[in-house]
Amino acid sequence: MAEIVDARGLSCPEPVLLTLEAIKRLGKGELEILVDTDTSKENVSRAANSMGWQISELIKEESFYRIRIKKD
């Protein structure tokens, strides 16, 4: 099961910083990030890609986005 970073309610750059922190800690595997703004969704996705992680799933829930990223 993927580790979850719940960044709902946080303003940028906090969601990106929390995501990068988890990426560095994990090194590889799967990570799920929860954000509630379009800006955070874009910034987290861009940061993950820049670290070599792939977006495996992007789900729009009722009031937030669920971003799943992975690195083999």
C-alpha positions in Angstrom: 0.0 0.0 0.0 1.2 3.5 -0.9 2.2 6.0 1.7 -0.2 8.9 1.9 0.7 12.6 2.1 -2.4 14.5 3.1 -1.8 18.1 2.1 -5.4 19.2 1.9 -6.0 22.7 3.4 -2.3 23.6 2.9 -1.1 26.5 0.7 1.8 26.2 -1.7 4.6 25.5 -1.3 3.7 23.2 1.6 2.1 20.4 -0.5 5.2 20.4 -2.7 7.6 20.4 0.2 5.8 17.5 1.9 5.8 15.6 -1.3 9.5 16.1 -1.9 10.2 15.1 1.7 8.3 11.8 1.2 10.0 11.2 -2.2 13.4 11.6 -0.6 12.5 9.4 2.3 11.1 6.6 0.1 13.6 6.7 -2.7 11.2 4.5 -4.8 7.9 2.9 -4.7 4.4 4.4 -4.5 3.1 7.6 -3.0 -0.4 9.1 -2.8 -0.8 12.8 -2.3 -4.1 14.5 -1.4 -4.5 18.2 -2.4 -7.5 20.4 -2.7 -6.5 23.1 -5.2 -5.7 23.1 -8.9 -2.5 25.0 -8.2 -1.3 22.4 -5.7 -2.2 19.6 -8.1 -0.1 21.1 -10.9 2.8 22.0 -8.6 3.0 18.6 -6.9 2.7 16.8 -10.3 5.5 19.0 -11.8 7.7 18.5 -8.7 7.2 14.7 -8.8 8.1 14.5 -12.5 11.2 16.6 -11.9 12.4 14.0 -9.4 11.9 11.2 -11.9 8.6 9.9 -10.5 5.6 9.1 -12.8 2.0 10.1 -12.3 0.3 6.7 -12.2 -3.2 8.0 -11.4 -4.9 11.4 -11.0 -8.4 11.2 -9.5 -10.7 14.2 -8.9 -12.7 13.4 -5.8 -15.7 15.6 -4.7 -13.6 18.2 -2.9 -9.9 17.2 -3.6 -7.5 15.5 -5.9 -5.8 12.1 -5.3 -2.5 12.0 -7.1 -0.7 8.6 -7.2 2.9 8.6 -8.2 5.4 5.8 -8.5 9.1 5.1 -9.2 10.6 1.7 -9.9 
